[in-house]
Amino acid sequence: MLKTYVIGRLVKKPELQTAKSGKSICEFDIAATNRGNDDQVNYLAVVVSGVMAENVVKYLDKGSKVAVSGDLLIEKYERQDKSKGTSVKIQFPDNVEFLDGKKSAVNKSEDFADDGAADDESLPF
């Protein structure tokens, strides 16, 4: 078992889905850098369910900062073109801490609106 603690920013606005059982599910990606190396961005998928999923959708947005702790799941897979890939995911984490809310994310984008950086879709967060 690999335990991890990651601080990062949401790559896009999270969306709520409903499982066949009727339970709320939300999968979102976060972008995080290694300490001391801001040039290398790592992307991790996070899957939450129930009330936590509903709160993620309600309070977080693209660019929101979160801290996630839980078991790290690393899966190898084969793409349609037969090349190999690796998926890194924190599935049903122990904790998702909202380090800033939807309002903060909106305010930050307004602060950077003058230089056009907030509207750049190529940014990872």
HELIX and SHEET records of a PDB file:
HELIX    1   1 GLY A   50  TYR A   59  1                                  10    
HELIX    2   2 LYS A  102  ASP A  111  1                                  10    
HELIX    3   3 ALA A  113  ASP A  115  5                                   3    
HELIX    4   4 ALA A  117  ASP A  119  5                                   3    
SHEET    1   A 6 LEU A  16  THR A  18  0                                        
SHEET    2   A 6 SER A  24  ASN A  34 -1                                        
SHEET    3   A 6 LYS A   3  LEU A  10 -1                                        
SHEET    4   A 6 LYS A  65  GLU A  78 -1                                        
SHEET    5   A 6 LYS A  84  GLN A  91 -1                                        
SHEET    6   A 6 ASN A  37  SER A  49  1                                        
SHEET    1   B 5 LEU A  16  THR A  18  0                                        
SHEET    2   B 5 SER A  24  ASN A  34 -1                                        
SHEET    3   B 5 LYS A   3  LEU A  10 -1                                        
SHEET    4   B 5 LYS A  65  GLU A  78 -1                                        
SHEET    5   B 5 ASN A  95  PHE A  98 -1                                        
END                                                                             
